[in-house]
Amino acid sequence: MVKKLREKVAQFQDPKIVRDLGLYPYFRPIESGQDTEVIINGKRVLMFGSNSYLGLTNHPKIKEASKKAIDQYGTGCAGSRFLNGTLNIHLDLEERLAAYVHKEAAVLFSTGFQVNLGVLSSITGRNDYLILDEYDHASLIDGSRLSFSKVIKYSHNDMDDLRRKLSILPEEAIKLIAVDGIFSMEGDIVKLPEIAKIADEFGANIMVDDAHSLGVIGHNGSGTASHFGLTKDVDLIMGTFSKSLASLGGFIAADYETIDFLKHRARALMFSASMPPASVAAVIAALEIIQSEPERIARLWDNTNYAMKLLLEEGFDLGPTESPILPIYVRDNMKTFQVTKYLQDDGIFVNPVVSPAVPSDSSLLRFSLMATHTFAQIDEAVDKIAKAFKEAGVTSIKEKI
């Protein structure tokens, strides 16, 4: 008898098609640390595809803190936070994070993805509603799929659509609006002031995913709610450590009662091993650096504004971005792969984003800035991107004014 699973996977040919063309851009092995320059196949490549917005992944203070944590606690916790996997440094970091985002309490998860899985799958019930922006991160979407609540999506950053969707929901139901702070592909910032007003009008709660906002916007990089002065209006603030905070893991911050509820209901927390000591210590050190060196965030924005200016002058379509995430639209899947390959061969690393992650006519290069990039590196990258677009025959560059 034919085994159906083997049949199914054998029919999945998308990666093979791109590999056969010599354009496969994923799982590229890097032979050095994440920095503005990396080594791939023994060759120097400028990195413009990293989420290390503040350039801290190789900071000596962070590396030393990780080593000391291993010496004191070992390499892992051998259990979940719920049982034997809570260390005193977990509690220390939770207190620091709660203070950083101005909430009463916080709890750590092993990854940022697990935060959203754990929170959205447990926080609301069968008769409640989760309301998501259609461009929310996959972890929010997957978390909502695990929930027994009804899930409603509204058009991206469309406040009229959000109001329409909320207006038909029962008044007595819990309604949680879960949104990205900075959208991870488009680079635009959520319209939080408008959302807060609408949420208040309809008695809804708000959760903001600050994965790409921490270290980027807000006071000392403390995120979207701080950026808009709306911390009291946002009920739950989520963040990850794999971007600006130079580590791995995530957290959710809220009032004491909500965090206590999640500690005893979020299965992604209760049934998953806790963050290893080295990762926790790295985040503590990164937080200290961010809060003591605000000039890093200023440099990140200097680089962002400089790169945006150059790309726009070259006529590239960057969409509505307002952040260090600069989507350079190609609007053709295969040409996006071609441009990515030309660029890597020319010493520039960028990330291709194609369908189904985005519609095929919205495919793009995700070009992201770090505080540690130099203007000379940005100049080189922009020149080579313009060259690659011409070589690939991309016609989506806007006419220069």
Backbone torsions as a table, in degrees:
resi	resn	phi	psi	omega
1	MET	NA	137.2	179.3
2	VAL	-72.3	131.6	178.0
3	LYS	-85.6	119.5	-169.7
4	LYS	-65.1	-32.3	-179.4
5	LEU	-62.6	-43.7	178.7
6	ARG	-62.1	-36.6	176.9
7	GLU	-61.2	-45.9	-177.4
8	LYS	-62.5	-50.6	-175.7
9	VAL	-68.6	-30.2	178.6
10	ALA	-66.5	-26.5	-179.9
11	GLN	-80.1	-9.8	-179.2
12	PHE	-82.9	100.1	-172.1
13	GLN	-111.1	-2.4	-173.7
14	ASP	-55.0	-50.2	179.4
15	PRO	-62.8	-36.9	-178.2
16	LYS	-63.2	-39.8	-179.6
17	ILE	-60.0	-45.4	-178.6
18	VAL	-71.5	-36.9	177.3
19	ARG	-62.4	-44.3	-178.2
20	ASP	-61.7	-26.5	177.8
21	LEU	-85.4	-4.2	-179.1
22	GLY	74.3	23.5	-174.3
23	LEU	-116.9	8.6	-174.8
24	TYR	-65.0	121.9	-171.7
25	PRO	-109.1	11.3	-172.4
26	TYR	-107.9	160.7	178.4
27	PHE	55.1	40.3	178.9
28	ARG	-74.4	119.4	-176.7
29	PRO	-74.6	124.3	178.0
30	ILE	-101.1	134.7	-172.3
31	GLU	-103.2	15.3	-178.5
32	SER	-146.0	178.6	176.8
33	GLY	-70.8	159.8	176.0
34	GLN	-70.0	114.6	179.6
35	ASP	-151.2	-174.1	179.2
36	THR	-68.3	-23.4	171.5
37	GLU	-124.2	136.6	176.8
38	VAL	-128.6	168.2	178.0
39	ILE	-111.3	123.5	175.4
40	ILE	-127.8	124.2	-176.8
41	ASN	53.1	39.0	177.5
42	GLY	74.6	7.6	-174.2
43	LYS	-115.7	141.9	176.5
44	ARG	-70.1	129.0	178.8
45	VAL	-133.8	132.0	175.3
46	LEU	-75.5	128.8	-175.4
47	MET	-93.7	110.3	172.4
48	PHE	-123.2	31.8	178.6
49	GLY	-128.7	18.5	-175.3
50	SER	-99.9	151.8	173.4
51	ASN	-95.7	10.1	179.2
52	SER	-80.5	71.7	-169.3
53	TYR	-59.1	-33.1	-178.3
54	LEU	-99.9	2.9	175.8
55	GLY	64.8	37.5	-173.1
56	LEU	-98.6	-3.2	-171.3
57	THR	-65.2	-20.2	178.2
58	ASN	-113.8	16.7	-178.1
59	HIS	-66.4	129.9	-175.8
60	PRO	-60.4	-34.4	179.5
61	LYS	-65.1	-38.4	-178.8
62	ILE	-71.6	-42.5	179.2
63	LYS	-64.3	-39.8	179.3
64	GLU	-66.1	-39.7	178.3
65	ALA	-62.3	-39.4	178.7
66	SER	-64.7	-42.3	-179.9
67	LYS	-63.9	-42.8	179.7
68	LYS	-64.0	-37.3	179.4
69	ALA	-65.0	-38.5	177.4
70	ILE	-64.5	-42.6	178.6
71	ASP	-59.9	-38.0	-176.1
72	GLN	-83.8	-41.8	-169.9
73	TYR	-112.7	-10.6	-174.4
74	GLY	89.3	-169.6	-172.3
75	THR	-93.3	-15.1	-178.7
76	GLY	-156.9	172.4	-177.4
77	CYS	-102.8	-11.7	174.3
78	ALA	57.9	33.0	177.3
79	GLY	172.0	176.4	-179.2
80	SER	-85.4	161.9	175.5
81	ARG	-58.3	-34.3	-175.0
82	PHE	-62.9	-31.2	-175.7
83	LEU	-112.5	-99.4	-172.8
84	ASN	-99.3	4.2	-170.0
85	GLY	-99.6	20.7	177.0
86	THR	-100.1	120.7	176.2
87	LEU	-105.1	160.7	178.1
88	ASN	-62.4	-28.3	178.4
89	ILE	-73.8	-24.5	171.2
90	HIS	-60.7	-46.4	-178.8
91	LEU	-66.8	-38.2	177.7
92	ASP	-60.2	-47.8	-179.6
93	LEU	-64.1	-40.2	179.0
94	GLU	-60.3	-41.5	178.0
95	GLU	-64.4	-41.6	-179.9
96	ARG	-64.7	-42.0	-178.7
97	LEU	-67.7	-42.3	178.1
98	ALA	-58.9	-44.0	178.8
99	ALA	-66.1	-38.6	-177.7
100	TYR	-61.3	-42.5	-178.4
101	VAL	-99.9	7.2	174.6
102	HIS	62.0	48.1	171.8
103	LYS	-122.3	165.8	-175.3
104	GLU	-70.9	-35.2	-173.1
105	ALA	-153.9	165.6	177.9
106	ALA	-149.9	159.2	173.7
107	VAL	-139.5	141.9	-177.1
108	LEU	-90.0	144.9	170.6
109	PHE	-120.4	164.5	-175.6
110	SER	-71.0	-30.1	175.0
111	THR	-142.6	161.8	175.3
112	GLY	-64.1	-38.2	178.3
113	PHE	-57.8	-41.5	-178.9
114	GLN	-67.9	-29.1	176.4
115	VAL	-58.1	-52.4	-176.7
116	ASN	-68.6	-35.1	174.2
117	LEU	-61.5	-48.2	-175.4
118	GLY	-67.7	-42.9	-176.7
119	VAL	-70.7	-53.4	-173.7
120	LEU	-69.6	-27.1	179.8
121	SER	-77.0	-14.3	-172.6
122	SER	-123.3	-20.7	-166.8
123	ILE	-75.8	-28.5	-179.6
124	THR	-119.4	167.1	-174.8
125	GLY	-114.3	-169.8	-174.4
126	ARG	-60.8	-33.0	-176.2
127	ASN	-99.2	15.4	-176.8
128	ASP	-109.7	179.2	-173.3
129	TYR	-135.3	137.1	170.1
130	LEU	-108.7	126.1	-177.7
131	ILE	-114.9	120.2	-173.2
132	LEU	-121.2	143.4	166.8
133	ASP	-68.2	140.0	-176.2
134	GLU	-63.2	-19.2	179.2
135	TYR	-100.0	13.4	177.6
136	ASP	-58.0	155.4	179.6
137	HIS	-61.2	152.2	-178.8
138	ALA	-55.9	-32.3	-178.9
139	SER	-67.2	-35.6	174.7
140	LEU	-67.5	-41.8	179.3
141	ILE	-63.6	-46.4	-179.5
142	ASP	-66.9	-36.7	175.9
143	GLY	-61.8	-40.5	178.9
144	SER	-66.1	-31.7	179.1
145	ARG	-68.6	-26.0	178.2
146	LEU	-83.6	-10.2	-178.6
147	SER	-81.8	153.0	172.5
148	PHE	-84.0	-5.1	-178.3
149	SER	-76.4	163.8	174.9
150	LYS	-80.9	138.2	-176.0
151	VAL	-111.3	129.9	179.7
152	ILE	-127.0	133.1	176.0
153	LYS	-110.0	144.4	174.0
154	TYR	-118.8	157.8	-177.5
155	SER	-60.9	146.5	-171.0
156	HIS	-54.6	120.8	177.4
157	ASN	52.3	26.1	-179.5
158	ASP	-97.8	100.8	-174.7
159	MET	-71.7	-29.5	176.2
160	ASP	-65.6	-40.7	178.8
161	ASP	-68.1	-40.1	176.8
162	LEU	-59.8	-45.4	-179.8
163	ARG	-62.6	-42.1	178.9
164	ARG	-60.5	-44.0	-177.8
165	LYS	-65.5	-42.4	-179.5
166	LEU	-69.5	-31.5	-173.8
167	SER	-65.8	-21.5	-177.3
168	ILE	-98.0	0.3	-177.3
169	LEU	-88.4	148.4	-178.6
170	PRO	-63.3	139.0	-175.7
171	GLU	-62.6	-33.5	-174.1
172	GLU	-79.4	-11.8	-177.0
173	ALA	-79.8	149.6	169.4
174	ILE	-72.1	133.6	179.8
175	LYS	-128.3	112.0	-178.4
176	LEU	-110.4	117.8	174.8
177	ILE	-89.5	117.3	-178.6
178	ALA	-114.8	119.9	-172.4
179	VAL	-139.4	153.3	168.9
180	ASP	-71.0	146.1	172.6
181	GLY	-77.0	-58.3	167.9
182	ILE	-111.5	124.9	-177.3
183	PHE	-73.4	130.6	-163.0
184	SER	-70.3	-21.5	178.5
185	MET	-106.2	-41.6	-175.5
186	GLU	-82.3	-26.8	177.8
187	GLY	79.4	1.5	178.6
188	ASP	-86.1	162.3	-176.0
189	ILE	-101.6	140.4	-179.8
190	VAL	-60.3	147.3	178.4
191	LYS	-83.9	68.8	-172.4
192	LEU	-64.9	-39.0	177.8
193	PRO	-58.4	-41.7	178.3
194	GLU	-68.7	-40.2	178.7
195	ILE	-62.3	-41.6	-179.5
196	ALA	-61.5	-40.4	178.9
197	LYS	-66.1	-44.1	-179.4
198	ILE	-66.6	-41.8	178.6
199	ALA	-59.8	-42.3	178.1
200	ASP	-64.0	-38.5	-179.8
201	GLU	-63.2	-36.8	-174.7
202	PHE	-109.6	10.4	177.5
203	GLY	67.2	34.4	-179.3
204	ALA	-97.5	155.8	173.2
205	ASN	-99.4	163.5	-176.3
206	ILE	-128.9	134.6	169.9
207	MET	-123.1	129.6	179.0
208	VAL	-114.3	126.9	174.6
209	ASP	-88.1	107.9	-176.3
210	ASP	-100.1	29.1	-178.7
211	ALA	-53.0	-45.0	-176.8
212	HIS	-101.7	8.5	-178.0
213	SER	-105.3	-32.2	-180.0
214	LEU	-63.6	133.6	-177.1
215	GLY	80.2	1.0	-174.3
216	VAL	-120.7	-50.6	-179.9
217	ILE	-129.4	165.5	-178.6
218	GLY	89.0	168.6	-179.9
219	HIS	-61.6	122.2	-176.0
220	ASN	54.1	29.1	178.0
221	GLY	74.0	25.7	-173.4
222	SER	-86.0	9.8	166.4
223	GLY	110.5	-173.6	-170.2
224	THR	-68.1	-44.0	-179.2
225	ALA	-61.1	-42.6	176.9
226	SER	-64.3	-41.4	-180.0
227	HIS	-54.3	-39.2	-178.3
228	PHE	-98.7	-0.2	-176.4
229	GLY	67.0	36.5	-173.8
230	LEU	-124.8	28.2	-176.7
231	THR	-58.0	-38.8	-179.5
232	LYS	-69.8	-22.0	-178.6
233	ASP	-86.1	-15.8	-179.5
234	VAL	-98.7	123.5	-174.2
235	ASP	-80.0	-39.3	-178.0
236	LEU	-131.3	133.0	176.8
237	ILE	-119.8	121.9	-179.3
238	MET	-109.1	145.9	175.9
239	GLY	-147.7	160.8	176.8
240	THR	-118.0	163.5	-179.4
241	PHE	-107.3	-2.5	-173.1
242	SER	-89.6	3.4	177.8
243	LYS	-110.1	-104.1	-177.1
244	SER	-64.0	-25.6	-172.6
245	LEU	-92.8	8.1	162.7
246	ALA	59.0	33.1	-177.7
247	SER	-148.3	-145.4	178.2
248	LEU	-146.2	135.7	-180.0
249	GLY	135.4	-172.7	179.6
250	GLY	-163.5	174.8	-179.4
251	PHE	-151.0	161.2	168.9
252	ILE	-127.4	136.3	179.6
253	ALA	-122.8	142.2	-178.6
254	ALA	-167.4	-160.8	174.3
255	ASP	-75.3	165.0	-176.5
256	TYR	-55.8	-45.2	-175.2
257	GLU	-64.7	-41.2	179.7
258	THR	-65.3	-43.1	179.2
259	ILE	-64.8	-39.7	178.3
260	ASP	-63.8	-40.0	176.1
261	PHE	-59.1	-48.5	-177.5
262	LEU	-65.4	-34.1	177.9
263	LYS	-60.7	-26.3	-176.3
264	HIS	-111.6	4.9	-178.4
265	ARG	-132.6	-21.8	-176.2
266	ALA	-81.6	105.5	-174.7
267	ARG	-63.9	-31.8	178.8
268	ALA	-66.4	-18.9	173.4
269	LEU	-90.4	-49.5	-171.5
270	MET	-68.7	-29.2	-173.3
271	PHE	-117.1	26.6	178.0
272	SER	-132.2	144.5	-180.0
273	ALA	-61.8	147.3	-175.0
274	SER	-79.5	165.1	178.7
275	MET	-54.9	133.9	178.3
276	PRO	-68.7	152.8	-174.3
277	PRO	-55.7	-40.7	-177.8
278	ALA	-62.0	-38.6	179.6
279	SER	-67.7	-40.5	179.0
280	VAL	-63.0	-47.3	-178.8
281	ALA	-62.8	-35.4	178.3
282	ALA	-62.8	-41.6	-179.9
283	VAL	-65.9	-42.6	178.7
284	ILE	-58.5	-45.1	179.7
285	ALA	-65.8	-40.2	179.8
286	ALA	-64.4	-41.8	177.2
287	LEU	-59.6	-42.5	179.7
288	GLU	-62.2	-40.3	179.4
289	ILE	-66.9	-46.3	-178.7
290	ILE	-59.0	-43.1	-176.0
291	GLN	-76.2	-23.4	-179.6
292	SER	-97.3	-13.2	-178.2
293	GLU	-128.6	68.2	-179.2
294	PRO	-62.4	-16.5	178.8
295	GLU	-64.5	-21.3	176.7
296	ARG	-62.9	-44.0	179.4
297	ILE	-65.6	-38.6	177.5
298	ALA	-61.3	-41.3	179.1
299	ARG	-66.6	-37.7	176.7
300	LEU	-57.3	-44.5	-178.7
301	TRP	-73.5	-31.8	173.0
302	ASP	-60.6	-45.2	179.1
303	ASN	-65.5	-41.2	179.5
304	THR	-61.2	-49.2	-178.2
305	ASN	-65.0	-37.5	179.2
306	TYR	-66.3	-47.8	-179.8
307	ALA	-64.1	-41.2	179.7
308	MET	-61.7	-42.9	179.2
309	LYS	-60.0	-47.8	-179.1
310	LEU	-62.8	-45.0	-177.8
311	LEU	-65.0	-40.6	178.5
312	LEU	-67.4	-37.7	177.5
313	GLU	-64.6	-30.8	176.1
314	GLU	-76.4	-9.4	177.6
315	GLY	93.2	12.3	-179.8
316	PHE	-73.2	148.4	176.3
317	ASP	-90.9	112.4	-178.3
318	LEU	-105.0	3.4	179.9
319	GLY	63.3	-150.0	-173.7
320	PRO	-94.4	19.8	-173.3
321	THR	-56.9	145.6	177.6
322	GLU	-133.7	22.6	-167.4
323	SER	-145.2	-180.0	176.0
324	PRO	-67.8	-4.4	173.2
325	ILE	-89.7	110.4	-178.4
326	LEU	-110.7	104.0	176.8
327	PRO	-80.8	118.8	177.7
328	ILE	-100.0	106.7	-170.5
329	TYR	-76.2	131.4	174.6
330	VAL	-106.2	-39.8	175.4
331	ARG	66.3	34.7	174.5
332	ASP	-162.2	121.8	-174.4
333	ASN	-57.1	-53.2	-173.2
334	MET	-67.8	-37.6	178.6
335	LYS	-69.2	-28.7	174.6
336	THR	-63.4	-42.1	175.7
337	PHE	-64.0	-41.6	-178.7
338	GLN	-62.8	-46.3	-179.7
339	VAL	-62.4	-41.3	179.0
340	THR	-59.7	-42.7	179.7
341	LYS	-66.8	-44.8	177.8
342	TYR	-58.1	-42.3	-177.4
343	LEU	-67.8	-44.0	179.0
344	GLN	-62.5	-41.3	177.4
345	ASP	-61.3	-26.3	-179.1
346	ASP	-97.6	7.9	172.9
347	GLY	89.8	24.8	178.5
348	ILE	-128.0	125.2	178.5
349	PHE	-101.0	119.0	171.9
350	VAL	-132.7	164.5	-179.7
351	ASN	-103.5	126.4	174.6
352	PRO	-82.5	137.6	177.0
353	VAL	-123.6	112.8	-175.8
354	VAL	-128.0	175.1	177.3
355	SER	-64.5	145.9	9.5
356	PRO	-88.4	4.5	179.1
357	ALA	-62.8	-36.0	172.7
358	VAL	-136.8	161.1	173.4
359	PRO	-58.1	148.2	-175.1
360	SER	-59.4	-29.9	179.1
361	ASP	-83.7	7.1	175.2
362	SER	-121.5	16.6	-179.4
363	SER	-61.4	150.4	-170.2
364	LEU	-155.9	166.1	167.0
365	LEU	-99.1	126.6	177.6
366	ARG	-92.1	105.1	-176.7
367	PHE	-104.8	116.3	-174.2
368	SER	-124.6	144.4	-174.5
369	LEU	-99.1	153.5	173.4
370	MET	-123.6	153.3	178.3
371	ALA	-62.5	-24.6	-174.7
372	THR	-92.5	-1.8	172.1
373	HIS	-64.6	149.4	172.3
374	THR	-100.5	159.6	176.0
375	PHE	-61.1	-34.4	179.0
376	ALA	-63.9	-39.9	177.2
377	GLN	-65.0	-40.3	178.6
378	ILE	-65.4	-42.3	176.9
379	ASP	-56.4	-47.6	-179.0
380	GLU	-61.2	-43.6	-178.4
381	ALA	-64.5	-46.1	-177.9
382	VAL	-63.6	-41.8	177.8
383	ASP	-60.0	-43.1	-177.1
384	LYS	-74.0	-30.4	175.7
385	ILE	-65.8	-44.1	178.4
386	ALA	-59.7	-41.2	178.5
387	LYS	-64.4	-43.3	-178.6
388	ALA	-65.3	-39.4	177.4
389	PHE	-59.9	-42.0	-179.9
390	LYS	-67.4	-41.7	-179.9
391	GLU	-63.9	-34.0	-179.5
392	ALA	-85.5	-5.0	179.9
393	GLY	70.7	30.9	179.4
394	VAL	-76.5	131.6	-176.3
395	THR	-112.0	11.8	-175.2
396	SER	-88.1	3.2	176.1
397	ILE	-69.7	129.8	179.4
398	LYS	-67.9	153.8	175.4
399	GLU	-65.1	136.1	176.5
400	LYS	-68.6	141.5	178.2
401	ILE	-89.7	NA	NA
